[in-house]
Amino acid sequence: MPTVNVDRENLFQALGRDYSTEEFRELCFEFGIELEEDTSVKEMAEKMTGNTATTEALSDRPLLKIDIPANRYDLLCFEGIAQALKVFITGQKPPNFRAVIPKDRPLEKMVVDPSTAQIRPFVACAILRGIRFTQERYDSFIDLQDKLHQNICRKRTLASIGTHDLDTLRGPFSFEALPPKDIRFTPLNQTVEMDGAALMQFYEPDRHLGKYLHIIRDSPVYPVVYDSKRTVCSLPPIINSEHSKITLQTRNVLIECTATDLTKAQTVVHTLVAMFSPYCDVPFTVEPVEVKMPSGATTVFPTMEPRRMTASIDYINSAIGVQLAGPQIVDYLNRMSLPATLLNNSNEVEVHVPVTRSDILHACDLMEDVAIAYGYNNIPKTFPNSSTVAAPFPINKLSDQIRRELALSGFSEIVPLILCSHDENFRFLRRSDPGTEAVLLANPKTVEYQVVRTSLLPGALKTIHQNRKHALPIQVFEVSDVVFKDESEALRARNERHVCAVYCGKTSGFETIHGLLDRLMQMMAISVVAADDTEAIGYFIKEADCSTFFPGRSADIYFRVAPSSGDDTPIETHRIGSFGIIHPEVLTNFEIGYPCSAMEFNLEYFL
């Protein structure tokens, strides 16, 4: 959870009264945030250094450290916390944010060059006109940018903010991507002009900016924002230009947020302008900017228009466990800065979600805010009866029974990761990738996490490799899900519950795996039937030639399912898995020096 440091006297002045530490702690709890500590800069420094002599010059002005939920970007600064708590306490209407198009001049423009598609293709902009900074407001403005960079911007990898003194620049502006040597400017708080390559070298040892260089350093082009005079405004996501530096005298602020994710950029700009528009000459107003994309499409952003959402009163009451009337729910939503009204005395409330509440995505989010405003401590405690207690899914109940039987048979359960490399899932098992089975990750963190597994066997063999120095035999099992592509599903993929067991020892252990299969079937009351007896219901095995297993030492497992409805329904025969002695090449791929036998089958056919 992010932590925000707030000046106590300024906050209590904004709220209209003083609070004791315990009173404010209780207020924070009721609102859904947490007071971590009532302290001061000097006290925090003394705790860190343990030396009071070096902290004499630091301020001992009271400071509140407040923990904020990670999705509440509107509470990451003093302005957001003060405004939200004021509405919560007093019930007054939340601010009405407006985008105002100037009447005496055209909108500023930002033109996005096609070259930015190589590195950072999106940009969102806005202007705060007539803003009045004090030192406290300026510090809060900079601090909010830092917190957004660390939070929603994911350390500037998804988005980064540039803020500029608009009076030092002249539009229209352009967002381009150029070779590092072609970009020359004086970075913020520096006096020497340098190009992109020199800038990377200069900031390499910098503790603050050095950790962001990797985002663009190895790219053939760097993103850059220019004004109409080709004055560099910023080199995202690293640093702004000294030329457009914001000071306490700045009255007009241009905000640009370049990003790889447009939604993130828009959320960041909305949050920043909403928090500091109260300091403009016309409070709660922002001037939009016209952004022209390479396709020719033009967007005027931001609009500051709230989003319309509805939620059922019955759903809110049933989810919380209370019986609230429609007007009460409306009142609680208003206290959480979510303007709401009843829809024609119906069973629904309409909520106009402001731009500051990007965390509201579903009716359940509205329900949660009603529960917070109502008070979790006020929700009646009830003991669930038999009609409301959830029953386990049949597949989970059967999985637990299989796990118990495998454990009683002397096998140890393993829980490897569901992600693996493409080679482990296919080539290492001597299998080809048909291209229609595995779900691939678009941006895998490492080569080990490229695909969602379609078999449990790679995880079991990797576990044996890591434990190959243990006493033999090594007997492991897993009962878990694999994932396959499936265009018929809403998510275009489906899960299957599989059972996998591997025996590793000085001998192959084929008879152990075969016996284990028979024991599991016996436990589920599944009879062995003849392969050619098409009328019998049960399971049978048939010799197979699977590339993962040793030639002539593997078999497929088949299951004949009873008719689901009516005597005329034909008996269905399904291949549900296979078992055998693992091929030496597979063992070599996983660096296992002993023979192994394995079994894997789909458990879902037995439900």
Protein Blocks (a to p, Z undefined) as FASTA:
>chain_A
ZZddddfklmmmmnopacdfklmmmmmmmnopacfbdcdfklmmmmmnopaklmmmpccb
dcddddddfklmklmcfklmmmmmmmmmnopacddddddddfkbccddddddfklmmmom
cccddddehiacdfklmmmmmmmmmmmmmmmnonollpccddddfklpccddddddddfk
lpccddehiabdcdfklmmmmmmmpmklmmmmmmmmmpcbdcddddfkopafbdcfkbcc
fklpccfklmbdcdddddfbfklmmmmmmmmmmmmmmmpmbghiacddddddfkopacdd
dekiacdddddfklmmmmnopacdfklmmmmmmmnopacddehhiabdcddddfklmmbm
bfklmmmmmmmmnopklpccddddfklpccddfklmmmmmmmmmmmmnopacddddfbdc
fklmmmmnopacehlmbccdfbafblmlmbccfbfklmmmmmmmmmmmpccddddddddd
dddddfkbmnlpacddddddddddfbnolmmmmmmmmmmmmmnopacddfklmkbgcddd
dddddfkbcehiaccdddddddfedjklccddddfbdcddddfklmmmnopabdcddddd
dfklmZZ
